Amino acid sequence: MERNYELGIAFANKKDQQDELYSVRENFYIKEDEIYMDGNSLGLASKPAEKELLKMMEDWKEKAIGLWDDYFHFGLELGALMAPLVNADENEIVVTGSTTSNIHSAISTFYHPTKDRYKILVDDINFPTDRYAIDSQVRLNGYEPEEAVKVVKSRDGRYINEDDIIEAMTDDVCVILLPTVLYRSSQIVDMKKITKAAHEKGIYIGWDLCHAIGAVQFDFQDIDPDFAIWCTYKYLNGGPGAVAALYINKKHFEKLPGIAGWWGNRDDTQFALKHAFEHQKDASGWQVGSPSMFSMAPLKGTLALYQQVGMDKLRAKSLDLTAYLMFLIDERLTQYGFSIGNPREDEKRGGHVCLEHDEAYRICQSLRQNGVVPDFREPNVIRLAPIAFYTSFAEVHKVVDIIEDIYVTKKYEEFSNTRGLVV
């Protein structure tokens, strides 16, 4: 999309005045002396989330075990609220487990290796937890990762080439797991192209939406993945350690979940307490243990904001914010050795900008001392995520002011290059 930006804070202020979503930020707890650019790692607390969490506490106090009358299907109800974000059926998504446990659940359901078809195809730049789970699953099936995990290498360490993935879909591959948006480079992978190719070869394919959900729109009715997983504490603002989500395509509801537990049992026989598992034939059948209600309640509040605002408007503003940030980087920071390490095209860019510099780690530390919260990714990436719900154009402009000042005055030299526990 053609966009015309101008330098100067007056232009940023004008953009905020014209922004129909500007008032939505009043729903979030924003520090006056801080610009939060790390919502792609942990979203900010919101007032609707707080309200739902406190309501859950009150329900526990007042109703005790009776609260289950209202929340017995809470995981599926939250999944239904989330379904419009990916255009899925309401019963295809359940809020349950964690990202990693849901990978285990999905892979154990779809991975049934044979002598001729026993490999799982992955890439080499996805977030590590996906690979940890995949390696674990192949070991549980009697293989070593070196023989059963097929790794497609990135050509440049930043991006996935879709044609390389398709070329690697040989007859010995039975399952694929890939990211939709790469955490390091913000690349949106062409899910439809890859999914179609996988299905033509009889391969099950799943997607990790952790760095995409809530920032990028998807159409699962069109893409038709077999399964997908995602966390809810980033763009979805569900809170630290919030319960994750699992999508199972309705065409697979008859499959027996690979990891079974009593919360996935059929409603009508769950309290019959039979020792033979009878799974509920929708996404809720992939639940395992009793839901973590206090870690799920805040998500209900933030999903209500998505319903109120609409994913199309949020995506449009997100693209506008990141495009404006890239414009300022090009105009003001490239002269100091900064560069952009993410795709520039709207259809290929997720919700964050990857600012690269040789001194990225020390600059990140200095940014935090100067009122900006970014995050760092090896080897040289400052990730900046202006969030459509609560980041203003004026804040984006100020972030670039601060980065330029940090570099020109060499404030970053006050810090060590020794990595901390959390980077």
C-alpha positions as CSV (number, residue, x, y, z in Angstrom):
1,M,0.0,0.0,0.0
2,E,1.2,3.5,-0.9
3,R,1.6,5.6,2.3
4,N,2.9,9.1,2.5
5,Y,4.7,10.0,5.8
6,E,6.5,13.1,6.9
7,L,9.3,13.8,9.4
8,G,8.6,15.7,12.6
9,I,6.4,15.2,15.7
10,A,3.6,17.4,14.2
11,F,2.9,14.7,11.6
12,A,2.8,12.0,14.3
13,N,0.4,14.1,16.4
14,K,-1.8,14.6,13.4
15,K,-1.9,10.8,12.7
16,D,-3.0,10.2,16.3
17,Q,-5.7,12.9,16.0
18,Q,-7.0,11.1,12.9
19,D,-6.7,7.6,14.5
20,E,-10.2,6.2,15.2
21,L,-8.7,3.6,17.5
22,Y,-6.7,6.1,19.6
23,S,-9.2,6.0,22.5
24,V,-8.9,2.2,22.8
25,R,-5.6,2.7,24.6
26,E,-7.6,3.9,27.6
27,N,-8.5,0.3,28.3
28,F,-4.8,-0.5,29.0
29,Y,-2.5,0.2,31.9
30,I,0.1,2.4,30.3
31,K,2.9,3.9,32.3
32,E,3.3,7.7,31.7
33,D,7.1,7.6,31.8
34,E,7.5,4.5,29.6
35,I,7.0,3.6,25.9
36,Y,6.2,-0.1,25.8
37,M,7.4,-1.7,22.5
38,D,7.5,-5.3,23.7
39,G,3.9,-6.4,23.3
40,N,5.0,-9.1,20.9
41,S,6.6,-10.8,24.0
42,L,4.1,-9.9,26.7
43,G,1.0,-7.7,26.1
44,L,0.1,-5.0,28.6
45,A,-2.5,-5.5,31.3
46,S,-6.0,-4.2,30.4
47,K,-8.9,-3.1,32.5
48,P,-11.3,-5.6,30.8
49,A,-8.8,-8.4,31.7
50,E,-8.6,-7.2,35.3
51,K,-12.4,-7.1,35.5
52,E,-12.7,-10.7,34.3
53,L,-10.0,-11.9,36.7
54,L,-11.6,-10.3,39.7
55,K,-15.0,-11.6,38.6
56,M,-13.6,-15.1,38.6
57,M,-12.3,-14.5,42.1
58,E,-15.7,-13.3,43.2
59,D,-17.4,-16.3,41.6
60,W,-15.1,-18.6,43.5
61,K,-15.8,-16.8,46.8
62,E,-19.5,-16.8,46.3
63,K,-20.2,-20.1,44.5
64,A,-17.3,-22.3,45.4
65,I,-17.8,-25.6,43.4
66,G,-20.9,-24.1,42.0
67,L,-18.9,-21.9,39.7
68,W,-18.4,-24.9,37.4
69,D,-22.1,-24.5,36.4
70,D,-21.0,-21.3,34.6
71,Y,-17.5,-22.2,33.5
72,F,-17.6,-25.9,32.6
73,H,-17.0,-25.2,28.9
74,F,-14.8,-22.2,29.4
75,G,-12.0,-23.4,27.2
76,L,-14.3,-23.9,24.3
77,E,-16.2,-20.7,24.9
78,L,-12.9,-18.7,24.8
79,G,-12.0,-20.6,21.7
80,A,-15.3,-19.5,20.1
81,L,-14.4,-15.9,20.9
82,M,-11.0,-16.4,19.2
83,A,-12.4,-18.1,16.1
84,P,-13.1,-14.9,14.2
85,L,-9.4,-14.0,14.4
86,V,-8.5,-16.9,12.1
87,N,-12.0,-17.5,10.5
88,A,-12.4,-21.0,12.0
89,D,-15.5,-22.7,13.3
90,E,-16.3,-22.0,16.9
91,N,-15.7,-25.6,18.0
92,E,-12.4,-26.0,16.2
93,I,-10.5,-24.0,18.9
94,V,-10.0,-24.7,22.6
95,V,-8.1,-22.6,25.1
96,T,-6.0,-25.2,27.0
97,G,-2.5,-26.1,28.1
98,S,0.6,-24.2,26.9
99,T,2.2,-23.7,23.5
100,T,4.6,-26.6,24.1
101,S,2.1,-29.0,25.6
102,N,-0.3,-28.3,22.7
103,I,2.4,-29.2,20.3
104,H,2.9,-32.5,22.1
105,S,-0.8,-33.1,22.0
106,A,-1.2,-32.3,18.3
107,I,1.9,-34.2,17.1
108,S,1.1,-37.2,19.2
109,T,-2.3,-37.2,17.4
110,F,-1.1,-36.8,13.9
111,Y,2.4,-38.5,14.0
112,H,2.0,-42.2,13.4
113,P,5.3,-43.2,11.7
114,T,5.6,-46.2,9.4
115,K,8.7,-47.8,7.9
116,D,8.4,-45.7,4.8
117,R,6.9,-42.5,6.3
118,Y,8.4,-41.5,9.6
119,K,9.8,-38.0,9.2
120,I,8.6,-34.6,10.6
121,L,9.6,-31.6,8.6
122,V,10.6,-28.4,10.3
123,D,12.7,-25.3,9.6
124,D,15.9,-24.2,11.4
125,I,14.9,-20.6,12.5
126,N,11.6,-21.3,14.3
127,F,11.3,-20.6,18.1
128,P,13.2,-23.4,19.8
129,T,10.3,-24.8,21.9
130,D,8.7,-26.2,18.8
131,R,11.9,-28.2,18.0
132,Y,12.3,-29.4,21.5
133,A,8.8,-30.9,21.4
134,I,9.3,-32.4,17.9
135,D,12.6,-34.0,18.9
136,S,10.9,-35.4,22.0
137,Q,8.0,-36.8,20.0
138,V,10.2,-38.7,17.6
139,R,12.2,-40.2,20.5
140,L,9.0,-41.4,22.1
141,N,8.3,-43.2,18.8
142,G,11.7,-44.9,18.9
143,Y,13.7,-42.6,16.5
144,E,16.5,-40.2,17.0
145,P,16.0,-36.6,15.7
146,E,19.0,-37.0,13.4
147,E,17.1,-39.6,11.4
148,A,13.5,-38.6,11.8
149,V,13.5,-34.8,11.9
150,K,14.0,-33.2,8.5
151,V,15.3,-29.7,8.8
152,V,14.9,-27.2,6.0
153,K,17.6,-24.5,6.4
154,S,17.0,-20.8,5.8
155,R,19.1,-19.4,3.0
156,D,20.1,-16.3,4.9
157,G,19.2,-16.9,8.6
158,R,16.3,-14.5,8.4
159,Y,13.6,-15.9,6.1
160,I,12.0,-19.1,5.1
161,N,11.8,-19.9,1.4
162,E,8.4,-21.5,0.7
163,D,9.8,-23.4,-2.4
164,D,12.5,-24.9,-0.3
165,I,9.9,-26.2,2.1
166,I,7.8,-27.7,-0.7
167,E,10.9,-29.3,-2.3
168,A,11.6,-31.0,1.0
169,M,8.2,-32.7,1.1
170,T,9.5,-36.1,0.1
171,D,7.6,-39.4,0.4
172,D,9.2,-40.1,3.8
173,V,7.6,-37.0,5.4
174,C,4.3,-37.5,7.3
175,V,3.9,-34.4,9.4
176,I,5.1,-30.7,9.1
177,L,5.2,-28.0,11.7
178,L,6.2,-24.5,10.8
179,P,5.9,-20.9,12.1
180,T,3.5,-18.4,10.5
181,V,5.4,-15.3,11.5
182,L,9.1,-15.7,12.3
183,Y,10.0,-14.2,15.7
184,R,13.4,-12.9,14.5
185,S,12.5,-11.4,11.1
186,S,8.7,-10.8,11.3
187,Q,8.3,-12.7,8.0
188,I,4.8,-14.0,7.3
189,V,5.1,-17.4,5.6
190,D,2.8,-18.3,2.8
191,M,0.6,-20.7,4.7
192,K,-1.9,-21.4,1.9
193,K,0.8,-22.3,-0.6
194,I,2.6,-24.6,1.7
195,T,-0.5,-26.2,3.2
196,K,-1.9,-26.9,-0.3
197,A,1.4,-28.6,-1.4
198,A,1.5,-30.7,1.8
199,H,-2.0,-32.0,1.3
200,E,-1.3,-32.8,-2.3
201,K,1.4,-35.1,-1.0
202,G,-0.7,-36.6,1.8
203,I,1.2,-34.9,4.6
204,Y,-0.5,-33.5,7.7
205,I,0.6,-29.9,8.4
206,G,0.3,-27.7,11.5
207,W,1.2,-24.1,12.2
208,D,2.6,-22.1,15.1
209,L,0.8,-18.8,15.3
210,C,2.5,-17.5,18.5
211,H,4.1,-14.4,16.9
212,A,1.1,-13.8,14.7
213,I,-2.2,-14.3,16.4
214,G,-4.0,-11.0,17.2
215,A,-1.7,-9.0,14.9
216,V,-2.2,-10.7,11.5
217,Q,-5.5,-11.9,10.0
218,F,-5.9,-15.5,8.8
219,D,-8.6,-17.5,7.0
220,F,-8.4,-21.1,8.1
221,Q,-11.5,-21.9,6.0
222,D,-9.4,-21.1,3.0
223,I,-5.9,-22.3,4.2
224,D,-7.3,-25.5,5.7
225,P,-4.5,-26.5,8.1
226,D,-4.8,-29.8,10.0
227,F,-3.9,-28.2,13.3
228,A,-2.4,-25.0,14.8
229,I,-1.2,-23.8,18.2
230,W,-0.6,-20.4,19.7
231,C,0.1,-18.6,23.0
232,T,-2.3,-15.9,24.3
233,Y,0.0,-13.6,26.3
234,K,1.6,-11.6,23.4
235,Y,-0.7,-9.6,21.1
236,L,-3.8,-11.2,22.7
237,N,-2.8,-9.7,26.1
238,G,-3.9,-12.7,28.1
239,G,-1.4,-12.1,30.9
240,P,1.9,-13.8,31.9
241,G,1.7,-17.6,31.5
242,A,-1.8,-17.3,30.1
243,V,-3.4,-20.5,28.9
244,A,-2.6,-21.3,25.2
245,A,-4.9,-22.3,22.3
246,L,-5.2,-25.4,20.1
247,Y,-6.9,-25.6,16.8
248,I,-8.0,-28.9,15.3
249,N,-9.6,-29.0,11.9
250,K,-13.1,-30.4,12.2
251,K,-12.3,-33.0,9.6
252,H,-10.1,-34.6,12.2
253,F,-12.6,-34.7,15.1
254,E,-12.9,-38.4,14.8
255,K,-9.2,-38.9,15.5
256,L,-8.3,-40.1,19.0
257,P,-6.2,-37.5,20.8
258,G,-2.7,-38.6,21.2
259,I,-2.6,-37.3,24.8
260,A,-5.8,-38.1,26.7
261,G,-7.2,-36.7,29.9
262,W,-10.5,-36.5,31.7
263,W,-11.3,-33.0,30.7
264,G,-11.3,-34.1,27.0
265,N,-13.9,-36.8,27.7
266,R,-17.5,-36.6,26.4
267,D,-19.7,-34.4,28.5
268,D,-22.4,-37.0,29.0
269,T,-20.0,-39.7,30.3
270,Q,-17.3,-37.5,32.0
271,F,-18.7,-37.9,35.5
272,A,-19.6,-41.6,34.9
273,L,-15.8,-41.9,35.6
274,K,-15.3,-44.8,33.3
275,H,-11.8,-46.0,32.8
276,A,-12.2,-46.1,29.0
277,F,-11.6,-42.7,27.4
278,E,-14.4,-41.4,25.2
279,H,-13.2,-38.1,23.7
280,Q,-15.5,-35.2,22.9
281,K,-15.5,-34.9,19.2
282,D,-14.6,-31.3,18.8
283,A,-11.5,-29.3,19.8
284,S,-12.4,-29.6,23.5
285,G,-11.7,-33.4,23.2
286,W,-8.0,-32.5,23.2
287,Q,-8.1,-30.9,26.7
288,V,-6.2,-32.9,29.2
289,G,-6.5,-31.7,32.8
290,S,-8.9,-29.3,34.6
291,P,-8.6,-25.8,33.1
292,S,-6.5,-23.1,34.8
293,M,-9.4,-20.7,35.4
294,F,-7.4,-17.8,36.8
295,S,-5.0,-17.9,33.9
296,M,-7.9,-18.0,31.4
297,A,-10.2,-15.3,32.8
298,P,-8.2,-12.3,31.7
299,L,-8.3,-13.5,28.1
300,K,-12.1,-13.2,28.1
301,G,-11.7,-9.5,28.7
302,T,-9.1,-8.8,26.0
303,L,-11.0,-10.9,23.4
304,A,-14.0,-8.7,24.1
305,L,-11.9,-5.8,22.9
306,Y,-11.1,-7.7,19.7
307,Q,-14.9,-8.1,19.1
308,Q,-15.4,-4.4,19.8
309,V,-12.7,-3.1,17.5
310,G,-12.5,-5.7,14.8
311,M,-9.4,-7.6,13.5
312,D,-9.5,-5.7,10.1
313,K,-9.0,-2.3,11.8
314,L,-6.4,-3.6,14.2
315,R,-4.4,-5.1,11.3
316,A,-4.6,-1.9,9.3
317,K,-3.4,0.2,12.1
318,S,-0.6,-2.3,12.9
319,L,0.7,-2.1,9.3
320,D,0.5,1.7,9.4
321,L,2.5,1.9,12.7
322,T,5.2,-0.4,11.5
323,A,5.4,1.2,8.1
324,Y,5.8,4.6,9.8
325,L,8.5,3.3,12.1
326,M,10.4,1.9,9.0
327,F,10.1,5.3,7.3
328,L,11.6,7.0,10.3
329,I,14.4,4.4,10.5
330,D,15.2,4.9,6.8
331,E,15.2,8.7,7.1
332,R,17.0,9.1,10.4
333,L,18.8,6.0,11.6
334,T,20.4,4.2,8.5
335,Q,23.1,6.8,8.5
336,Y,24.3,5.4,11.8
337,G,24.6,1.8,10.6
338,F,21.0,0.7,11.5
339,S,19.1,-1.5,9.0
340,I,15.7,-3.2,8.7
341,G,15.7,-7.0,8.9
342,N,12.1,-7.7,8.2
343,P,10.0,-7.7,5.0
344,R,8.6,-4.4,3.9
345,E,5.6,-5.6,2.0
346,D,2.4,-5.5,4.0
347,E,1.4,-9.0,3.1
348,K,4.7,-10.4,4.2
349,R,5.3,-8.4,7.5
350,G,4.0,-9.4,10.9
351,G,3.4,-7.0,13.8
352,H,6.9,-6.0,14.7
353,V,9.9,-4.4,13.2
354,C,13.4,-5.9,13.4
355,L,15.9,-3.1,13.8
356,E,19.5,-4.4,13.2
357,H,22.7,-3.0,14.5
358,D,26.1,-4.3,15.6
359,E,25.5,-2.7,19.0
360,A,21.9,-4.0,19.3
361,Y,22.3,-5.6,22.7
362,R,23.9,-2.5,24.4
363,I,21.4,-0.2,22.7
364,C,18.5,-2.3,24.0
365,Q,19.9,-1.9,27.5
366,S,20.2,1.8,27.1
367,L,16.7,2.1,25.7
368,R,15.3,0.5,28.9
369,Q,17.2,3.0,31.0
370,N,15.7,5.8,28.8
371,G,12.1,4.8,29.1
372,V,11.6,2.4,26.2
373,V,10.9,-1.3,26.5
374,P,12.1,-3.3,23.4
375,D,13.5,-6.8,23.4
376,F,16.7,-8.2,21.9
377,R,17.2,-11.3,19.7
378,E,20.5,-12.8,18.7
379,P,22.7,-11.8,17.1
380,N,21.9,-8.2,16.4
381,V,18.1,-7.5,16.4
382,I,16.2,-4.9,18.4
383,R,12.6,-6.0,18.1
384,L,10.1,-3.1,18.2
385,A,6.4,-3.9,18.4
386,P,4.1,-0.9,18.2
387,I,0.7,-2.5,19.2
388,A,-2.4,-1.3,17.5
389,F,-4.4,-1.4,20.8
390,Y,-2.2,1.0,22.7
391,T,0.8,2.4,20.9
392,S,0.5,5.9,19.4
393,F,2.3,7.4,16.4
394,A,3.8,10.0,18.7
395,E,5.3,7.2,20.8
396,V,6.8,5.7,17.7
397,H,8.4,9.0,16.8
398,K,9.8,9.4,20.3
399,V,11.3,6.0,20.2
400,V,13.3,7.0,17.1
401,D,14.3,10.2,18.8
402,I,15.7,8.2,21.8
403,I,17.5,5.7,19.6
404,E,19.2,8.4,17.7
405,D,20.2,10.2,20.9
406,I,21.5,7.0,22.4
407,Y,23.7,6.3,19.4
408,V,25.0,9.9,18.8
409,T,25.8,10.5,22.4
410,K,27.2,7.0,22.8
411,K,25.1,6.3,25.9
412,Y,25.1,2.6,25.0
413,E,28.8,2.4,25.8
414,E,27.9,2.5,29.5
415,F,26.6,-1.0,29.2
416,S,28.2,-4.4,29.0
417,N,27.8,-6.9,26.1
418,T,27.4,-9.7,28.7
419,R,24.0,-11.3,28.2
420,G,21.5,-11.2,31.1
421,L,19.1,-13.9,32.2
422,V,16.2,-12.4,30.1
423,V,17.1,-10.5,27.0
